[in-house]
Amino acid sequence: MTVDANAAAADAETGDSLRLALAQIHIEAGEVDANVDRALEAVSRA
């Protein structure tokens, strides 16, 4: 591989890692939202 090809491969790998991390953050944020909704519902019924 040339230097440019190595750089392109590293950029692609970094991009994939960032996309996976953002997807995980999105999933976890959704779980937090669901937990907050359940807590608010429980408080409103109390």
Secondary structure, DSSP 8 states (H G I E B T S, - for coil): --HHHHHHHHHHHHHHHHHHHHHHHHHHHHHHHHHHHHHHHHHHH-
